[in-house]
Structure formats: structure tokens, C-alpha cells
């Protein structure tokens, strides 16, 4: 079996794809999996480190009227490039992961009759998926509220698969890898791939007061690519127990040790937060398309598992009060944990792959002259 994943523009789309690919690889040995993505180095690195093939496809966003000619040219080249690669690979199915990097390969797949499944992790579906749903054989969502926004075709709520290591680390570990005390209150701070500097700045300003209000406080701070050195200096100056790093691959261990997380609210982060049941303070990235990070956060906050602070309202005094109030209230933290766990979809990877298999089975197919599957 040969499966193509198409997506890109942000790392979040690819992370969901990698989780699905891992489930497919574990079930169907020998399956060839190829990712089509944009030319961003980060995307190719994600894929190649996971030992899957990566093929860059030209794509760009129509960010302004002036860029429309460039967008049209890039789209034409991207579709042609996708068609050529699909002719060579002859996949059984294509999985669209959302983002502008997914659109052109999906269009090419539709032209030549390859079955299409779309993955939608956000509460508010992305524009690419909304436009492509008319061609899809199935659309798989994380949220029940997303279904009504799709008007055509079959839509199922499966959940969004998360990285396999997340739940594997949800067992008691005596010697944690951070050098911190498992009996103390631990705050996890992670800004995500976009806009981490705003969160870093305010949190570093909040530390001295937090240290006073929560005497047992210790912090895991994942700064992102920029801001590590400044953060390290601040923590060294305060003497607070801390673990500071640009990134940390074993995020499941960080979730396990922590009592509270401060983060953005991308779809994969929300899926991880609910899977492990960690209470959260969510700071939606304000420049996300259609403000989808806010609506992801709203799903948790409306249920009671998280609090939202808008970026324009992000101030040290407010952060200090909210964080200290939560960390000093064990009953509320426990209640938030229960709420978030109730929102989790622990078998998302299996459900998604089951649906992919069902789609292939339902598409009674025959080979066309080019060797592609096409509905009878």
C-alpha cells in the first residue's frame, strides 16, 4: 500500500500527519508513506527525522492583491509538480492535513481520481479544507462542533492523533529528566512555534512575584528558538528551580511532572492537553487564520478545563494573580484535570486509520490507464 500525506504551512498540520503515519506503519508493515509539503526546512526535517519520505511542493498564500500573480503562478507549478509525483508514486489514497500546503496535491489527486480523506483538527475548519471538502471522500474532525461547518460529503468525529510518546509518559517516574522535585508545584511554559517571545517576556517579568506567592514553585520553560539565553539568565538570577530549553522532544514527561501549563492553543496542543488532563492557561496566537486558536481554547475554557488570556491582555500582574490562584488551589486543579480528560479522544489514531481503511474499502476501484485507482 502507498499513502501520500499532503499538508504544510505550520508544524501542527504535519505533527497530526506523523501520528497517523505511525499508526499506519504499525498496522500495515511495508506500507510506503510519502509526505508532500512546502519548501520550509522545518517541515522536511520533521518528516525525515521520522524516517518517512518528503517531497517539497511549491505553494504560497495569497496574502495580498499584489501577490495574486505570484500565487497563480506558484499554484500552477505546484499542481503540475504534484501531478508528476502522483503519476510516479501511484498512491492508493491521499490524506489532506490542512494548511495551504495541502491544497495543490489534493487538487491534483482529484483530477486523476485518487481517493481523498481530509483531516481537520481545529474547531473552526481551515479555509483550505472548507474549499476542498467537495472533492473529499471523507472529512475527519476533532470536534463535534466542526461538523456543522462542512456542508457536503461524509464528516466523522474521530479526534486528532497525538504523538505516541505523550501517553507513554503518563506513568509514575521517580527520576524525572529535568532535575526537579516531583513533590513541588511545577509550571510548564511553552510558547509554541509562533509568537513565543510575547509569552516569554511577560512570564520572565512575572517570576519574582510568583516566587513569593508560590514558595514551592519550580518551572519548566521551553522558550522556542529565540529567547533562551535571556530566560536562562533570568532564572539563574532569581535562583528558582527551573529547567530551561529551546525545545524538548519528550514533552510527555514535561506534562507528567507539571501541575499547570501556559501555552498557545494550536489544535495539536489542545489535543495533548486533553489527553493528559493537565489544567491550562491558554494564550491564543492572535494572527492565526480565522482566529482559530481562540476558538480551540474556547472549547476547553467553556467546559472549565482552561482559562483564556488574550495576547493584548497579557500583563505580568494579571498572569501572576491567575497562576498563583490556580497553583494554590488543589481542588480547582483536580477539577480542571477531570474536565480536560473528559474531553480527550484517546483512540484517535486508531479511529482515523479505521476510517481511512473504510474509505478505501467503500471505493470499489479499478485501475485507469495511468495506473491510478478510480471509482467504478
C-alpha positions in Angstrom: 0.0 0.0 0.0 1.2 3.5 -0.8 -0.2 6.6 1.0 0.5 10.3 0.4 0.1 12.9 3.1 -0.3 16.5 2.0 0.0 19.5 4.3 2.1 22.3 5.5 2.4 25.9 6.4 2.7 25.2 10.1 4.3 22.3 12.0 1.0 21.5 13.7 -0.5 20.1 10.5 2.5 17.8 10.0 2.5 16.5 13.6 -1.0 15.1 13.2 0.1 13.5 9.9 3.1 11.9 11.6 0.9 10.4 14.3 -1.4 8.9 11.7 1.6 7.6 9.7 2.9 5.9 12.8 -0.4 4.1 13.3 -0.5 3.0 9.7 3.1 1.8 9.8 2.5 -0.2 12.9 -0.6 -1.9 11.4 0.5 -2.4 7.9 4.1 -3.4 7.6 5.8 -2.4 4.4 3.4 0.5 3.6 5.2 3.3 1.7 4.4 6.7 3.2 5.3 9.9 1.4 4.7 13.5 2.7 4.1 16.3 0.3 4.8 19.7 1.9 6.1 23.2 1.4 9.7 24.1 0.9 10.2 25.0 4.5 13.2 23.4 6.1 11.4 22.7 9.3 8.8 20.6 7.6 11.3 18.4 5.7 13.3 18.0 9.0 10.2 16.8 10.9 9.5 14.2 8.2 13.0 12.9 7.5 13.7 12.6 11.3 10.7 10.3 11.4 12.1 8.1 8.5 9.4 9.0 6.0 9.9 10.3 2.5 9.4 14.0 1.9 8.7 15.7 -1.4 8.6 19.6 -1.5 5.8 21.1 -3.5 5.7 24.8 -4.5 3.0 26.7 -2.7 2.3 30.2 -1.3 -0.5 32.1 0.3 -2.5 34.9 -1.5 -1.6 37.4 1.2 -2.4 40.5 -0.9 -3.8 41.6 -4.2 -0.3 42.4 -5.4 0.8 38.8 -4.8 -2.0 37.3 -6.8 0.1 36.8 -10.0 2.8 35.1 -7.9 0.1 33.0 -6.2 -1.4 31.9 -9.5 2.0 31.0 -11.0 3.1 29.1 -7.9 -0.3 27.2 -7.8 0.1 26.2 -11.4 3.6 24.9 -10.8 2.5 23.2 -7.6 -0.3 21.3 -9.3 1.9 20.2 -12.2 4.6 19.1 -9.7 2.0 17.3 -7.7 0.6 15.5 -10.8 4.1 14.4 -11.8 4.9 13.0 -8.4 1.5 11.3 -8.1 1.9 9.7 -11.6 5.3 8.3 -10.4 4.1 7.1 -6.9 0.6 5.9 -7.9 -0.7 6.1 -4.3 -3.8 4.3 -3.1 -5.1 7.3 -1.2 -4.1 10.9 -0.3 -4.6 12.4 3.2 -5.0 16.2 3.3 -3.8 17.6 6.6 -5.0 21.2 6.0 -2.9 24.3 5.5 -2.2 26.0 2.2 0.5 23.3 1.5 -2.3 20.6 1.3 -4.5 22.2 -1.4 -2.5 21.7 -4.6 -1.7 18.0 -4.1 -5.4 17.4 -3.2 -6.5 19.2 -6.4 -4.1 17.0 -8.4 -5.4 13.9 -6.7 -8.9 14.8 -7.5 -8.0 15.4 -11.2 -6.7 11.9 -11.6 -9.2 10.1 -9.4 -7.2 9.3 -6.2 -9.4 8.8 -3.1 -9.1 11.8 -0.7 -9.5 12.0 3.1 -9.2 15.4 4.9 -8.1 15.8 8.5 -9.5 18.9 10.3 -8.0 19.4 13.8 -9.4 22.9 14.6 -12.8 23.9 15.9 -13.1 26.4 13.0 -12.2 24.5 9.9 -9.3 25.9 7.8 -10.1 27.6 4.5 -8.2 25.0 2.5 -10.3 22.1 3.9 -13.6 24.0 3.5 -12.8 24.6 -0.2 -11.6 21.0 -0.7 -14.4 19.2 1.1 -16.5 18.9 -2.2 -13.8 16.6 -3.6 -13.2 14.6 -0.5 -14.5 11.1 0.2 -14.4 11.7 3.9 -13.6 14.5 6.4 -12.3 13.6 9.8 -12.7 16.2 12.7 -11.6 16.5 16.3 -14.6 18.5 17.5 -18.3 17.7 17.2 -19.0 21.4 16.6 -16.8 21.4 13.5 -19.2 19.0 11.7 -21.9 21.6 11.0 -19.4 23.9 9.2 -18.9 21.3 6.4 -21.9 21.3 4.0 -21.0 18.4 1.7 -19.9 14.8 1.9 -19.3 12.5 4.9 -17.9 14.1 8.1 -16.9 12.0 11.1 -15.6 12.9 14.5 -12.5 10.8 15.2 -10.3 13.1 17.2 -6.8 14.2 16.2 -4.0 11.7 16.9 -1.2 12.9 19.2 2.4 11.9 19.4 2.8 8.4 20.7 5.2 9.4 23.4 2.7 11.7 25.1 0.6 9.0 26.7 3.5 6.6 27.1 5.0 9.0 29.7 1.8 9.2 31.8 3.1 6.8 34.4 4.9 7.5 37.6 8.6 8.3 37.1 10.8 8.6 40.2 13.8 10.1 38.4 12.4 12.8 36.0 14.8 14.1 33.3 14.5 17.8 34.5 16.3 17.6 37.8 13.2 19.0 39.6 11.3 17.9 42.7 8.2 15.9 41.8 6.6 17.0 45.1 6.7 20.7 44.3 4.3 22.8 42.2 5.5 22.8 38.7 4.6 25.3 36.0 5.2 24.4 32.3 5.6 27.3 29.9 5.8 26.8 26.2 5.2 29.4 23.6 4.9 27.2 20.6 6.5 27.7 17.1 4.7 31.1 16.6 4.9 34.2 18.8 6.8 32.6 21.7 8.6 35.9 22.5 5.5 37.6 23.8 4.8 34.9 26.3 8.5 34.6 27.2 8.7 38.3 28.0 5.7 38.5 30.3 6.5 35.3 32.1 10.0 36.4 32.9 8.7 39.6 34.3 6.2 37.6 36.4 8.7 35.2 38.0 9.9 37.3 41.1 6.3 37.9 42.3 5.3 34.3 41.5 8.2 33.0 43.5 6.9 34.9 46.5 3.3 33.9 46.1 4.0 30.2 45.4 7.0 29.3 47.6 7.3 25.7 46.3 7.2 26.8 42.7 9.5 25.3 40.0 9.3 25.9 36.3 9.9 24.1 33.0 10.3 26.8 30.4 10.5 25.9 26.7 11.5 29.2 25.1 11.5 28.3 21.4 14.4 29.2 19.1 14.7 32.8 20.3 14.9 33.9 23.9 16.7 31.0 25.5 19.7 33.0 26.7 17.7 35.8 28.2 15.5 33.3 30.0 18.4 31.3 31.3 20.0 34.5 32.8 16.7 35.5 34.5 16.2 32.1 36.1 19.8 32.0 37.3 19.4 35.4 38.8 16.3 34.5 40.8 17.6 31.2 42.0 14.3 29.5 41.3 14.4 25.8 40.5 14.0 25.6 36.7 14.6 23.7 33.5 15.1 26.0 30.5 15.4 24.8 27.0 14.6 25.9 23.4 12.7 22.7 22.7 12.2 19.4 24.4 11.3 16.3 22.4 9.9 14.3 25.3 7.0 16.7 26.1 5.1 13.8 27.6 7.5 13.8 30.6 7.1 17.5 31.0 3.3 17.2 31.1 3.6 14.4 33.6 5.6 16.4 36.1 3.7 19.7 35.7 0.6 20.9 37.6 -0.3 23.7 35.2 0.7 24.6 31.6 0.8 28.0 29.9 0.7 27.7 26.2 -0.7 28.7 22.8 -3.8 26.8 21.7 -3.0 25.2 18.4 -5.0 22.1 17.6 -2.3 19.6 18.5 -1.5 21.3 21.8 -5.2 21.2 22.7 -5.4 17.5 21.9 -2.3 16.8 24.0 -3.7 18.9 26.9 -6.9 17.0 27.0 -5.2 13.6 26.5 -3.0 14.1 29.7 -5.7 16.1 31.5 -3.4 19.0 32.5 -5.0 22.3 33.6 -4.2 25.1 31.3 -3.9 28.8 30.8 -4.2 29.4 27.1 -2.9 32.4 25.2 -4.3 32.1 21.6 -2.0 33.2 18.8 -3.9 36.3 17.6 -2.8 36.2 14.0 -3.9 32.7 13.2 -6.3 32.4 10.2 -9.9 33.0 11.3 -8.7 33.3 14.9 -8.9 29.5 15.1 -6.6 29.3 18.2 -9.1 31.4 20.2 -12.0 29.0 19.3 -9.8 26.0 20.1 -9.1 27.5 23.5 -12.8 28.4 24.0 -13.8 24.7 23.8 -11.7 24.0 26.9 -12.5 27.2 28.8 -16.2 26.9 28.3 -16.1 23.4 29.8 -14.0 24.7 32.7 -10.7 23.0 31.9 -8.7 26.1 31.0 -8.6 29.9 31.3 -8.0 32.2 28.3 -5.8 35.3 28.4 -5.9 37.2 25.1 -2.5 38.4 24.0 -3.5 42.0 24.2 -4.4 41.5 27.8 -1.2 39.7 28.7 0.3 41.6 31.6 2.6 40.4 34.4 0.2 41.5 37.1 -2.7 39.5 35.6 -0.6 36.5 34.9 0.8 36.4 38.4 -2.6 36.5 40.0 -4.1 33.8 37.8 -1.2 31.5 38.0 -0.8 31.8 41.8 -4.5 31.5 42.4 -4.6 28.2 40.4 -1.4 26.7 41.8 -2.5 27.3 45.4 -6.0 25.7 44.8 -5.5 21.9 44.6 -9.3 21.3 44.4 -9.7 23.5 41.4 -6.7 22.0 39.7 -8.1 18.5 40.2 -11.4 19.5 38.8 -9.8 21.0 35.7 -7.8 17.8 35.2 -11.0 15.8 35.3 -12.7 18.1 32.8 -9.9 18.0 30.3 -9.6 14.3 30.5 -13.3 14.0 29.7 -12.7 16.0 26.5 -9.9 13.7 25.3 -10.2 11.3 22.4 -7.6 8.6 23.4 -8.2 6.3 20.4 -8.0 9.0 17.7 -5.2 7.4 15.8 -6.9 4.0 15.5 -10.2 5.7 14.6 -8.6 7.8 11.8 -6.8 4.8 10.3 -10.0 2.7 10.6 -11.8 5.4 8.6 -9.1 5.6 6.0 -9.3 1.8 5.6 -13.1 2.0 5.4 -12.9 4.7 2.7 -10.6 2.5 0.6 -12.9 -0.5 1.0 -16.0 1.5 0.1 -14.4 2.9 -3.0 -14.9 0.0 -5.3 -12.0 0.7 -7.6 -10.3 -0.3 -10.8 -7.0 0.9 -12.3 -7.2 3.6 -15.0 -4.8 3.8 -17.9 -2.2 5.6 -15.8 -2.3 3.0 -13.0 -4.4 5.1 -10.6 -7.4 4.0 -8.7 -10.7 5.4 -9.9 -14.2 4.8 -8.6 -16.3 2.4 -10.6 
